[in-house]
Structures are given as structure tokens and as C-alpha cells.
Amino acid sequence: MAGVAMLAPSAPPAPSEPATAPPAPLPPAAAPPPVTVPVMSPPAAAPPAVPVPPVLPPAAAPSIAAASTAAPAPRTGPGVRADAVSAADLLARVRTCTPVSRGRYRKDQGAKATVPVCGTRGAVFWKADMDIDCDGRPGPRCNSGTDPYFSASTAYAQSDGRPLSSEETPYVVVPAPSDVWNHRSHGVRGGSVVAVVYGDRVRYAVVGDTGPADIIGEASHATAESLGIDPDPRGGGTSSGVTYIVFEDSRVTPIEDHDAAVTEGKRLARRFVDDAR
């Protein structure tokens, strides 16, 4: 019996064999790796979609803003205005001449008379040289010592009654009234606004003095200097290439107010050019 008792407990190990058999089917659980692939793929696809929205909007926004701020600049920027009238604009407007003078003027004393005064709607004009008129209030560059023909007076005085200053005021000289042409009959007088064109430059001045009745093509020291022409009254000036356009019935008051002459000159020049279109 004791032997039986000792053998009885040794029988149970046999059932433990089947208990280890069930774990064997667990290897198929290795199939989960394929399941992890779809789980990982969504995060991989998400990143491309996330950067696209942030990149495009910032790039587009600055370019639109830049365009909107850049556009007004040419229209309102100092010295670069879309409504500015160029030398080419004005010269195209006075390409042909319909004479309003009964004859022609000399550029210099003793020269042949070759320059007519021409007329067109809103203006009279002539194309000539530029001699330097240093007349008016004496200054360091315009006086009896620098100019042998100096005169301390001008045909038109400034608001305080004193003569104009050739050094300070850009002005143009018109021939004294004669049978050839009387500037008054075309609305030209002291303070009339003049566009002076030389090369690719346009400068605005006023009618400020009168000269010999048979000579045309003269302007103040300040006018010549603003155009890049030598303003020396003895040997300066230029022999040709200057166009003078006087706007009829225009006037700057006071005559010495150059800023007013420029403002009015730009307005009249724009209207003059646009009227031809």
C-alpha cells in the first residue's frame, strides 16, 4: 500500500503535457505585425497635408501687400509722379509751327532773323538759343562787374516794388512789343507762366523782363542754372536747342513766388498736353 501511495502522485504529471500544448497555438499571434502597418501609415500621410496650408498663405499674402503698397509710389512719390509732363510730351505738342508773329526774330544782334513766334491752343512758343539776362537786383553773380550790359531794373517788379533778382528768380525775357509781334495780344504779361525745355529737362519760370524788339531767346541766371546751362552772363548760355512755351492768360502772383510758378506750370503743362489727345 505504501508503494501504491508513492505511485499515486506520480500519475498527475501526464495531464501537464496537454497543458503545455495550448500555448503552442500562440505563435499565430505573430500576425499582429501586419496590423501595425496600417496604424503607422496614417501619421506618415498626415505631415504632407499639414505644411501645405501654412506655406502657401504666407507666401501669397506678402506679395499682394507689396504690390498694393508699390503701386501708389509712382503716383505720389516726390519727383516721380505719374502725372508729370516730360520734355518729350511738351516737344511733341509743339512739333509744328503756326506763326503768330508777322516776321521773324534774330537770336543775337547782327544775326539773320530766323525765329518765328508760333501759336497753338492755349500757348505761344518759340525755339531759339538762350542768352543770359543778369538784369535786376545786383548780387554776387549778376552786377555791373560781371555783366557789361547789366541793368539794375527789370520790366516787371516783384510784390515789394523792387526789381526781380536774376540770380533768385527763374524768369524769361520776351521781345518788347513791335510790329513783328506784341506779346500782350496773346495774353502774355509779367508773371505769365513759361515751360522751358532743354534736352530732357523741363523747368518752369515766369515772364519777368522785356528785351530788344528784334531779338528773342533770353532768360535769367536762375533759369539757365536750373537747366544745366552755363549761367555766366559774359560767355555762358547756349546757341540753340531751347524751347519756350508761354501759357496764354496765365499769371503767378506774387511774381517772385517760384514755388507757385512750378505748381501752376505743372498744372498748365498737363492740361496743354492732354488737350492734344
Secondary structure, 3 states (H helix, E strand, C coil): CHHHHHHHHHCCHHHHHHHHCCCCCCHHHHCHHHHHHHHHHHHHHHHHHCCHHHHHHHHHHHHHHHHHHHCCHHHHCCCCCCCCCCHHHHHHHCCCCCECCCCCEECCCCCCCCECCEEECCEEEEEEEEEEECCCCCCCCCCCCCCCCCCCCCCCECCCCCECCCCCCCEEEEECCCCCCCHHHHCCCCCCEEEEEECCEEEEEEEEEEECCCECCEEEHHHHHHCCCCCCCCCCCEEEEEEEEEECCCCCCCCCCHHHHHHHHHHHHHHHHHCCC
